[in-house]
Amino acid sequence: MATQRRRRSGSTRTGQRSGNRVRNRDNEGIIPVLAMAVREVERAVAGRQLTSGQRARFQAAALLARAERANVRSDESLTPAQRDTQLKRLEGLATILAQIATREPSLFSLLQEDAEVSDATRRLEREMQQQAGIEVEDEPEPEPTYPLVGRDRTALPQSVVQAQLANPFQVPDFSQTAPKVHGYLAGWELIEPLLNSFEQAAPGAPASMSLPEPRPILLPDGLDLMPHQARLLAAVAEGHRTFLLADEPGLGKTAQALLAAQAANAFPLLAIVPNVVKTNWAREAKMWTPSRSVTVVHGDGLDVDGFADIVVVNYEVLDRHVGWMGEHGFRGLVVDEAHYIKNKKSQRSQNVLEVSDRIRQRVARPLLMALTGTPLINDIDDFRAIWQMLGWIDEKRPGNVLMAALEETGFTPADHAFYPAARQSVVDLGIVRRRKVDVAADIPARRIADLPVELEGAMGRSIREAEEQLAKRLVGRYRAALEHRRTGYSIVGVDGIDHELVRRVAEREIAEGSESKTGDNVFTMVRKIGQAKAELATDYAVQLARSAGKVVFFAKHLDVMDTAEEIFARRGVGATSIRGDQTRKARDEAIDSFVNDPDTHVIVCSLTAAGVGINLQVASNVVLAELSWTNAEQTQAIDRVHRIGQTEPVTAWRIIAAQTIDAKIAELIDSKAGLAARALDGADEEATSTADVQVETLAAILTEALTEAADD
């Protein structure tokens, strides 16, 4: 926290009231600084060049404007006229901020009282205060139980304190001591030669460590492992504890990591993941390791279960939790999409490296896994942070295990033979890389992978409130209709609900909603959910494009497509699109660019305009950013990629907004198609109309609301 002391010159408090003096006062203080910041963000939004830095500037300006309004209201030295003038200027700024957010809806979440405040935002706040002549002084913080490493915000959830008090001592694992290092390479610079050994690798050099044959493993009912997954678990069972798991997307890295922790008894386990897959990690943990409890860290972690076996945290909030996570006694660490830490100078990378280092200090042989389909983004130097996180190297030299392996080669960097031998030494530490085409016999030719995401911020709250209002409206209609039918004949189920009447109420709601263009009906809510998922779905498509090649991105609504294309442009990912209003020539040019241009990584497609009649089999990954109302439309979209001539297994990543109507729609689509038909190609599917799914979705919402009301 910080306090601010204003520097005011005596002249501003004199009785002079000249026009020149008033104009000088207008140009002093924090308000002119905020106005400049707001104008800069406004220009960025208008030019569709909104960056993360501009988002931080927007939030910093909003926070400072809010604080200044409180200061002006409480400043007794101001005359009523001066106070009114300052408040009007601040109201003007607030209006502009709201207008900017209207043009860029993703900014609305930054205006909320409970919005997360990043380090970049805090830094910009201080800079603006200093520009305004405000002295910012640090307030004394209470002595923490762990060292602070340049962080503005830290958290220590009460449940974590209770867990640590319940188990204050951890038995170290010294089952295998570190290998002895003789030291003849001690004077050599080795990190650069190690990196060079990968950059200059001979064609056909092994990219993956040797893995043992699969062995039997006890799995939850209904689940099975593919052979390539079982081989990695066999290595864990034999005692291997560090892995750079670089399998291509769709080959089950999450399941391998969770089951590896089970095989190594590496609990409690910490998983550091991107925000877009945080919910999916919790779901996968419950599926693959049902006997283990899992908790997800949100914000300051007030609802964290400190006794959980598996803790999932996203990169964006990790800085608040590094302290207690370093002391919690984790015996395993998984870093998902580990290429996120390629820049060692970033705060994100430093947080991850600190957690890893502190875990390795407390546990002699923890399970450490870096998961990424793209271990290298820019150049060979991207390996550094991942290797350091795994403990293979430190800042300047190889770790003991790698150093011992290098010395066993008998070579030095002056010897040509050192480089292939050194590369193999690193690979043997745990690099595992399999491609879809290499394990094609192990996986279905087509599969749909659901990726649940949490809708947070103002948009998420708005959607949940709209769903609550919809449920209340449906219940009201049901009760009114039931009262009207008291003298008539009705069929009431064993649960006390007239399900025929429920369906009639749902049909009426659908009929009125399809005619209405305003209000919160099922169609407007589905559209809002699509808008809220757009950025998360696009983020995941960016990851796929960088790790697995070309990606087909499907959406229903134009505004979702627009958002996706803007984000792809900001991220430097080449993209083209297929829309319903295109000419045939423009459509053909877009397809040709995607198929033949190596710099066009993504094609953004309308579900209705591009669902049939085109061939996009140059890709093997599909992102379904919005759900269709029928499985047939979804299947048609996937079949643009999964068709004759496709040489690789196809994975369709379906982005689903957890705990919303989105999840109910997905469940109904699946029930109509059949889970087995989704997992295996070629199975017959039950014909289902759009209206059926729409009505049954609302019927499910109404039935659930009536059941909850009866329970209350």
FITOR-567372 format. One record per residue (C-alpha): residue number from 1; x, y, z. Coordinates in steps of 0.5 Angstrom, whole numbers. Each point is the difference from the previous one (the first is absolute). Example, Ala and Ser with C-alpha at 12.3 -4.5 7.8 and 13.67 -1.06 7.14 Angstrom:
<atoms>
[1 [25 -9 16]],
[2 [2 7 -2]],
</atoms>
This chain:
<atoms>
[1 [0 0 0]],
[2 [2 7 -1]],
[3 [-2 7 3]],
[4 [1 6 -4]],
[5 [1 7 2]],
[6 [-1 6 -4]],
[7 [4 6 -2]],
[8 [-4 6 0]],
[9 [4 7 -1]],
[10 [-3 5 4]],
[11 [-2 5 -6]],
[12 [-6 -5 -1]],
[13 [-3 1 7]],
[14 [1 8 -1]],
[15 [-7 4 -1]],
[16 [2 2 -7]],
[17 [-5 -2 -5]],
[18 [3 3 -7]],
[19 [-2 -4 -6]],
[20 [7 -2 -1]],
[21 [1 -3 7]],
[22 [-6 -4 -1]],
[23 [3 -3 -7]],
[24 [6 -2 4]],
[25 [-4 -4 5]],
[26 [-3 -3 -5]],
[27 [6 -3 -3]],
[28 [3 -2 7]],
[29 [-1 -6 4]],
[30 [-2 -7 -2]],
[31 [-6 1 -5]],
[32 [4 3 -6]],
[33 [4 -6 1]],
[34 [-6 -5 0]],
[35 [-3 4 -6]],
[36 [7 -1 -4]],
[37 [0 -8 2]],
[38 [-8 0 -2]],
[39 [1 3 -7]],
[40 [6 -5 -2]],
[41 [-4 -6 2]],
[42 [-6 3 -4]],
[43 [5 1 -6]],
[44 [2 -7 1]],
[45 [-7 -3 0]],
[46 [-2 4 -6]],
[47 [6 -2 -4]],
[48 [-1 -8 2]],
[49 [7 0 3]],
[50 [-2 -1 7]],
[51 [6 -4 4]],
[52 [0 -2 7]],
[53 [4 6 2]],
[54 [-6 4 -2]],
[55 [-4 -4 3]],
[56 [4 1 7]],
[57 [0 8 -2]],
[58 [-8 -1 0]],
[59 [0 -3 6]],
[60 [5 4 4]],
[61 [-4 7 -3]],
[62 [-7 -3 3]],
[63 [3 -2 7]],
[64 [4 7 1]],
[65 [-7 4 -3]],
[66 [-4 -4 5]],
[67 [5 1 6]],
[68 [1 8 -2]],
[69 [-8 0 0]],
[70 [0 -2 7]],
[71 [6 5 2]],
[72 [-4 6 -3]],
[73 [-6 -2 4]],
[74 [4 0 6]],
[75 [4 6 -1]],
[76 [-2 5 5]],
[77 [5 5 -3]],
[78 [-4 1 -6]],
[79 [-6 5 -1]],
[80 [-7 -3 -2]],
[81 [2 3 -7]],
[82 [6 -3 -1]],
[83 [-2 -7 2]],
[84 [-6 0 -5]],
[85 [5 2 -5]],
[86 [5 -6 1]],
[87 [-6 -5 1]],
[88 [-3 2 -7]],
[89 [7 -1 -3]],
[90 [1 -7 3]],
[91 [-7 -1 -2]],
[92 [2 2 -7]],
[93 [6 -5 0]],
[94 [-5 -6 3]],
[95 [-5 2 -6]],
[96 [6 -1 -5]],
[97 [3 -6 4]],
[98 [-7 -3 -1]],
[99 [-1 1 -7]],
[100 [7 -3 -2]],
[101 [-2 -6 4]],
[102 [-7 0 -4]],
[103 [5 0 -7]],
[104 [4 -6 3]],
[105 [-4 -4 5]],
[106 [6 -4 3]],
[107 [1 6 4]],
[108 [-6 0 4]],
[109 [3 -5 4]],
[110 [6 5 2]],
[111 [-5 5 3]],
[112 [-3 -5 5]],
[113 [1 1 8]],
[114 [3 -7 0]],
[115 [4 0 -6]],
[116 [7 -3 0]],
[117 [5 5 0]],
[118 [7 -2 -3]],
[119 [7 3 1]],
[120 [0 4 -6]],
[121 [-6 3 2]],
[122 [3 2 7]],
[123 [6 2 -3]],
[124 [-4 5 -5]],
[125 [-4 3 6]],
[126 [7 2 3]],
[127 [2 3 -6]],
[128 [-6 4 -1]],
[129 [0 2 7]],
[130 [8 2 0]],
[131 [-2 4 -7]],
[132 [-6 4 4]],
[133 [5 2 6]],
[134 [-3 -5 5]],
[135 [6 -3 4]],
[136 [-2 -8 1]],
[137 [3 -3 7]],
[138 [0 -7 1]],
[139 [-4 -2 6]],
[140 [3 -5 5]],
[141 [-2 -7 -1]],
[142 [-1 -5 5]],
[143 [6 -5 0]],
[144 [-2 -6 -4]],
[145 [1 -7 1]],
[146 [4 0 -7]],
[147 [5 5 -3]],
[148 [-3 4 -5]],
[149 [3 1 -7]],
[150 [-2 7 -3]],
[151 [-7 -2 0]],
[152 [-6 5 2]],
[153 [-5 -5 2]],
[154 [1 -6 4]],
[155 [-6 -5 2]],
[156 [0 -5 6]],
[157 [-6 -4 0]],
[158 [-3 -2 7]],
[159 [-1 -7 -2]],
[160 [8 0 -2]],
[161 [2 2 6]],
[162 [-4 -5 4]],
[163 [2 -6 -5]],
[164 [8 2 2]],
[165 [-2 1 7]],
[166 [-3 -7 0]],
[167 [7 -3 -4]],
[168 [5 5 2]],
[169 [6 -5 -1]],
[170 [1 -4 -7]],
[171 [4 -6 0]],
[172 [6 1 -6]],
[173 [0 -5 -5]],
[174 [8 -2 -1]],
[175 [-2 -7 -3]],
[176 [5 2 -5]],
[177 [6 5 1]],
[178 [3 4 -5]],
[179 [5 -3 -5]],
[180 [8 2 2]],
[181 [3 5 -5]],
[182 [7 -1 -1]],
[183 [1 7 -3]],
[184 [5 0 -6]],
[185 [-6 4 -4]],
[186 [0 5 6]],
[187 [4 5 -4]],
[188 [-4 0 -6]],
[189 [-6 4 -2]],
[190 [-5 -5 -2]],
[191 [-7 3 -1]],
[192 [1 3 -6]],
[193 [3 -7 -3]],
[194 [-6 -4 3]],
[195 [-5 5 -4]],
[196 [5 0 -6]],
[197 [-1 -8 0]],
[198 [-7 1 -1]],
[199 [0 5 -6]],
[200 [6 -4 -4]],
[201 [-3 -7 1]],
[202 [1 -5 -5]],
[203 [-6 -2 -4]],
[204 [-4 -5 3]],
[205 [3 1 7]],
[206 [-4 -3 5]],
[207 [-5 5 3]],
[208 [-3 -4 5]],
[209 [3 -4 6]],
[210 [-1 -8 0]],
[211 [-6 -2 3]],
[212 [-1 -7 3]],
[213 [-6 -4 -2]],
[214 [-7 1 3]],
[215 [-2 -4 6]],
[216 [-6 -1 4]],
[217 [-3 6 3]],
[218 [-7 1 4]],
[219 [-4 5 -3]],
[220 [-7 3 2]],
[221 [-6 -4 -3]],
[222 [-1 2 -7]],
[223 [6 3 -2]],
[224 [6 -3 -3]],
[225 [7 2 -3]],
[226 [3 0 -6]],
[227 [7 -4 -1]],
[228 [4 7 -1]],
[229 [-3 2 7]],
[230 [1 -6 3]],
[231 [8 0 -2]],
[232 [1 7 4]],
[233 [-4 -3 6]],
[234 [5 -6 0]],
[235 [6 4 0]],
[236 [-3 4 6]],
[237 [-1 -7 4]],
[238 [7 -2 -2]],
[239 [2 7 4]],
[240 [1 5 -5]],
[241 [-2 7 3]],
[242 [1 6 -5]],
[243 [-3 0 -7]],
[244 [-1 5 -5]],
[245 [-6 -3 -3]],
[246 [-1 3 -7]],
[247 [-5 -4 -3]],
[248 [-4 3 -6]],
[249 [-7 3 3]],
[250 [-5 -5 0]],
[251 [4 -6 3]],
[252 [-2 1 7]],
[253 [5 3 3]],
[254 [-4 2 6]],
[255 [-2 -7 2]],
[256 [7 -2 -1]],
[257 [2 5 5]],
[258 [-5 -1 5]],
[259 [1 -8 0]],
[260 [7 1 0]],
[261 [-1 4 7]],
[262 [-4 -6 2]],
[263 [5 -5 -2]],
[264 [6 4 4]],
[265 [-5 2 6]],
[266 [2 7 -2]],
[267 [-5 3 5]],
[268 [-2 5 1]],
[269 [1 2 -7]],
[270 [0 7 -3]],
[271 [-2 2 -7]],
[272 [2 7 -3]],
[273 [-5 0 -6]],
[274 [-3 6 -5]],
[275 [-6 3 2]],
[276 [-4 -3 -6]],
[277 [1 -7 3]],
[278 [0 1 7]],
[279 [-7 -3 1]],
[280 [2 -6 -5]],
[281 [6 -2 4]],
[282 [-5 -1 6]],
[283 [-5 -4 -4]],
[284 [6 -4 -2]],
[285 [2 -1 7]],
[286 [-6 -3 2]],
[287 [-1 -4 -6]],
[288 [7 -3 0]],
[289 [2 0 8]],
[290 [-7 0 3]],
[291 [3 -2 7]],
[292 [4 6 0]],
[293 [-4 7 2]],
[294 [1 6 -4]],
[295 [0 7 1]],
[296 [0 6 -5]],
[297 [4 7 2]],
[298 [-4 6 -2]],
[299 [2 7 2]],
[300 [3 0 7]],
[301 [-2 -7 1]],
[302 [-6 1 5]],
[303 [-3 -6 -1]],
[304 [6 -5 -1]],
[305 [0 -6 3]],
[306 [7 0 4]],
[307 [-1 -8 1]],
[308 [-1 -2 -7]],
[309 [4 -5 -4]],
[310 [1 4 -6]],
[311 [0 8 -1]],
[312 [-1 3 -6]],
[313 [2 7 -1]],
[314 [0 5 -7]],
[315 [6 4 -2]],
[316 [-3 6 1]],
[317 [-1 0 8]],
[318 [6 -4 1]],
[319 [4 6 3]],
[320 [-5 0 6]],
[321 [1 -7 2]],
[322 [7 -1 -1]],
[323 [2 1 7]],
[324 [-4 -5 3]],
[325 [0 -5 -6]],
[326 [8 0 1]],
[327 [-1 -3 8]],
[328 [-6 -4 -1]],
[329 [3 -7 -1]],
[330 [-2 -1 -7]],
[331 [4 -7 -3]],
[332 [-2 2 -7]],
[333 [0 5 -5]],
[334 [-4 1 -7]],
[335 [1 6 -4]],
[336 [-5 -1 -6]],
[337 [2 4 -6]],
[338 [7 1 2]],
[339 [2 4 -6]],
[340 [-4 6 4]],
[341 [6 1 4]],
[342 [5 0 -5]],
[343 [2 7 1]],
[344 [4 0 7]],
[345 [0 7 1]],
[346 [-8 0 1]],
[347 [-3 0 6]],
[348 [-4 -6 -2]],
[349 [6 -4 -1]],
[350 [4 2 6]],
[351 [-7 -2 4]],
[352 [0 -7 -3]],
[353 [8 -1 1]],
[354 [0 3 7]],
[355 [-6 -5 2]],
[356 [4 -6 -3]],
[357 [6 2 3]],
[358 [-3 0 7]],
[359 [-3 -7 -1]],
[360 [6 -3 -2]],
[361 [4 3 6]],
[362 [-6 -4 5]],
[363 [0 -6 -4]],
[364 [6 -4 -3]],
[365 [-4 -3 -6]],
[366 [-6 3 -1]],
[367 [-4 -1 -7]],
[368 [1 6 -4]],
[369 [-4 0 -7]],
[370 [0 5 -5]],
[371 [-5 -1 -5]],
[372 [0 4 -7]],
[373 [-1 -2 -7]],
[374 [4 6 -2]],
[375 [7 -1 4]],
[376 [3 5 -5]],
[377 [-4 7 -2]],
[378 [6 5 -2]],
[379 [7 -4 0]],
[380 [3 -5 4]],
[381 [1 5 6]],
[382 [-7 -2 2]],
[383 [2 -6 3]],
[384 [4 3 5]],
[385 [-6 2 5]],
[386 [-3 -7 -1]],
[387 [6 -4 1]],
[388 [1 5 7]],
[389 [-7 -2 2]],
[390 [2 -7 -1]],
[391 [6 1 4]],
[392 [5 -3 -6]],
[393 [4 7 1]],
[394 [0 6 4]],
[395 [2 7 -2]],
[396 [7 -1 -2]],
[397 [1 -8 0]],
[398 [-3 -7 -1]],
[399 [-3 -3 6]],
[400 [4 -6 3]],
[401 [-4 -5 -3]],
[402 [1 3 -7]],
[403 [7 2 2]],
[404 [2 -8 2]],
[405 [-3 -2 -7]],
[406 [4 5 -4]],
[407 [6 -2 4]],
[408 [-1 -8 -2]],
[409 [0 2 -7]],
[410 [8 1 1]],
[411 [-1 6 -5]],
[412 [1 8 1]],
[413 [-3 5 -5]],
[414 [6 0 -4]],
[415 [-1 -7 -2]],
[416 [-5 0 -6]],
[417 [-3 -7 3]],
[418 [-2 4 6]],
[419 [-6 3 -3]],
[420 [-4 -6 -2]],
[421 [2 -3 6]],
[422 [-2 6 4]],
[423 [-7 1 -3]],
[424 [-1 -8 1]],
[425 [1 2 8]],
[426 [-5 5 0]],
[427 [-5 -4 -4]],
[428 [1 -6 5]],
[429 [-2 5 6]],
[430 [-7 -1 -3]],
[431 [-1 4 -6]],
[432 [-6 -4 -3]],
[433 [-3 2 -7]],
[434 [-6 -4 -4]],
[435 [-3 3 -6]],
[436 [-8 -2 -2]],
[437 [3 -3 -6]],
[438 [5 -5 4]],
[439 [-6 -3 5]],
[440 [-5 0 -5]],
[441 [-2 -7 1]],
[442 [-1 2 7]],
[443 [-5 5 0]],
[444 [-7 1 -4]],
[445 [0 3 -7]],
[446 [-5 5 3]],
[447 [-1 3 7]],
[448 [-3 5 3]],
[449 [3 3 7]],
[450 [-4 5 4]],
[451 [4 5 3]],
[452 [-5 4 6]],
[453 [2 7 2]],
[454 [-2 4 5]],
[455 [-4 7 -2]],
[456 [3 5 5]],
[457 [-1 8 1]],
[458 [-6 4 -2]],
[459 [-2 -4 -6]],
[460 [0 -7 4]],
[461 [-4 3 6]],
[462 [-5 3 -5]],
[463 [-1 -6 -4]],
[464 [-1 -4 7]],
[465 [-5 5 2]],
[466 [-4 0 -7]],
[467 [0 -8 1]],
[468 [-3 1 7]],
[469 [-5 5 -3]],
[470 [-2 -5 -5]],
[471 [-1 -5 5]],
[472 [-5 4 4]],
[473 [-4 2 -6]],
[474 [-1 -7 -2]],
[475 [-2 -2 7]],
[476 [-5 5 0]],
[477 [-3 -2 -7]],
[478 [0 -7 3]],
[479 [-4 2 6]],
[480 [-4 4 -3]],
[481 [-2 -5 -5]],
[482 [-1 -5 5]],
[483 [-5 4 4]],
[484 [-4 1 -6]],
[485 [0 -8 -1]],
[486 [-2 -1 7]],
[487 [-7 -3 -3]],
[488 [3 -3 -6]],
[489 [4 -7 -1]],
[490 [7 0 1]],
[491 [6 -5 1]],
[492 [4 1 6]],
[493 [7 -4 0]],
[494 [2 -3 7]],
[495 [4 6 1]],
[496 [-6 4 0]],
[497 [2 4 -6]],
[498 [-5 0 -6]],
[499 [5 -2 -6]],
[500 [-5 1 -5]],
[501 [-2 7 2]],
[502 [8 2 1]],
[503 [1 -2 -7]],
[504 [-6 5 -2]],
[505 [3 5 4]],
[506 [7 -1 -4]],
[507 [-3 0 -7]],
[508 [-4 7 2]],
[509 [6 3 2]],
[510 [4 -2 -6]],
[511 [-5 2 -5]],
[512 [-1 7 4]],
[513 [8 1 0]],
[514 [1 -2 -7]],
[515 [-5 6 -2]],
[516 [3 5 5]],
[517 [7 3 -2]],
[518 [1 3 7]],
[519 [0 -2 8]],
[520 [3 -6 3]],
[521 [-3 -6 -4]],
[522 [4 -6 -1]],
[523 [3 2 -7]],
[524 [2 7 3]],
[525 [4 -4 6]],
[526 [3 -5 -5]],
[527 [3 6 -4]],
[528 [2 3 6]],
[529 [4 -6 2]],
[530 [3 -1 -7]],
[531 [3 7 1]],
[532 [2 -1 7]],
[533 [4 -6 -2]],
[534 [3 3 -6]],
[535 [6 2 3]],
[536 [1 -6 4]],
[537 [-1 -5 -7]],
[538 [5 5 -4]],
[539 [5 -1 5]],
[540 [0 -7 0]],
[541 [0 0 -8]],
[542 [6 4 1]],
[543 [3 -5 4]],
[544 [-2 -6 -5]],
[545 [3 4 -6]],
[546 [7 1 3]],
[547 [0 -7 2]],
[548 [-3 -4 -5]],
[549 [-1 4 -6]],
[550 [-6 2 -4]],
[551 [-7 1 4]],
[552 [-7 1 -2]],
[553 [-4 4 4]],
[554 [-7 0 0]],
[555 [-5 5 3]],
[556 [-8 1 -1]],
[557 [0 8 1]],
[558 [4 5 -4]],
[559 [2 4 6]],
[560 [3 -6 3]],
[561 [4 -1 -7]],
[562 [2 8 0]],
[563 [3 -1 7]],
[564 [4 -6 -2]],
[565 [3 3 -6]],
[566 [2 6 4]],
[567 [3 -4 6]],
[568 [4 -4 -6]],
[569 [2 6 -3]],
[570 [3 3 7]],
[571 [3 -7 1]],
[572 [4 0 -6]],
[573 [-4 -6 -3]],
[574 [-2 0 -7]],
[575 [-7 -1 -1]],
[576 [-5 0 -6]],
[577 [-8 -1 1]],
[578 [-6 -3 -4]],
[579 [-6 4 1]],
[580 [-7 0 -3]],
[581 [0 7 -3]],
[582 [6 -2 -4]],
[583 [0 -1 -8]],
[584 [3 -6 -3]],
[585 [6 3 -1]],
[586 [2 2 7]],
[587 [-2 -6 2]],
[588 [4 -4 -4]],
[589 [6 5 1]],
[590 [-1 -1 8]],
[591 [0 -8 -1]],
[592 [6 0 -5]],
[593 [4 5 5]],
[594 [-1 -5 6]],
[595 [2 -6 -4]],
[596 [6 2 -4]],
[597 [3 6 4]],
[598 [4 -2 6]],
[599 [-1 7 3]],
[600 [-8 -1 1]],
[601 [0 -5 6]],
[602 [-8 1 2]],
[603 [-6 0 -5]],
[604 [-6 4 4]],
[605 [-6 -4 -2]],
[606 [-8 2 0]],
[607 [-3 -7 2]],
[608 [-6 1 -5]],
[609 [4 3 -5]],
[610 [6 -5 0]],
[611 [-3 -6 3]],
[612 [-1 -3 -7]],
[613 [3 0 -6]],
[614 [8 1 1]],
[615 [6 -4 1]],
[616 [4 3 6]],
[617 [4 -7 1]],
[618 [7 4 0]],
[619 [-2 0 8]],
[620 [-1 -5 5]],
[621 [-3 4 6]],
[622 [-6 4 0]],
[623 [-3 5 5]],
[624 [-7 0 1]],
[625 [-1 7 4]],
[626 [-7 0 0]],
[627 [-5 -6 0]],
[628 [-5 -2 -5]],
[629 [-7 -2 2]],
[630 [1 -7 -4]],
[631 [5 -5 0]],
[632 [-1 0 -8]],
[633 [3 7 -1]],
[634 [5 -1 5]],
[635 [2 -7 -4]],
[636 [0 4 -6]],
[637 [5 5 2]],
[638 [5 -5 3]],
[639 [-1 -4 -7]],
[640 [3 6 -4]],
[641 [7 -3 3]],
[642 [-2 -7 2]],
[643 [-1 -2 -7]],
[644 [3 -5 -6]],
[645 [7 2 -1]],
[646 [2 2 8]],
[647 [6 -3 2]],
[648 [0 1 7]],
[649 [-5 -1 6]],
[650 [-5 6 1]],
[651 [-2 3 6]],
[652 [-5 5 1]],
[653 [0 4 7]],
[654 [-7 2 2]],
[655 [1 7 4]],
[656 [-6 -1 6]],
[657 [-2 5 5]],
[658 [0 -4 6]],
[659 [-6 1 5]],
[660 [-5 4 -6]],
[661 [-5 -2 -5]],
[662 [6 -2 -4]],
[663 [2 -6 4]],
[664 [-8 -2 -1]],
[665 [0 1 -7]],
[666 [7 -4 -1]],
[667 [-3 -6 5]],
[668 [-7 0 -5]],
[669 [4 0 -6]],
[670 [4 -6 3]],
[671 [-6 -4 2]],
[672 [-3 0 -7]],
[673 [6 -2 -4]],
[674 [3 -5 6]],
[675 [6 0 3]],
[676 [3 -6 -3]],
[677 [-2 3 -7]],
[678 [4 7 2]],
[679 [6 -5 2]],
[680 [1 -4 -6]],
[681 [-1 2 -7]],
[682 [-6 -2 -5]],
[683 [-5 -2 5]],
[684 [-7 1 -2]],
[685 [-3 6 4]],
[686 [-7 2 2]],
[687 [-4 5 -4]],
[688 [-1 6 4]],
[689 [-3 7 -2]],
[690 [2 7 3]],
[691 [-7 1 3]],
[692 [1 -7 4]],
[693 [7 2 3]],
[694 [-3 7 1]],
[695 [-6 -2 4]],
[696 [3 -5 4]],
[697 [6 5 2]],
[698 [-6 4 3]],
[699 [-4 -6 3]],
[700 [7 -2 3]],
[701 [1 7 3]],
[702 [-8 0 3]],
[703 [0 -7 3]],
[704 [7 2 3]],
[705 [-3 6 3]],
[706 [-7 -3 2]],
[707 [4 -6 4]],
[708 [5 5 4]],
[709 [-7 4 2]],
[710 [-3 -6 2]],
[711 [6 -2 4]],
[712 [0 7 3]],
</atoms>
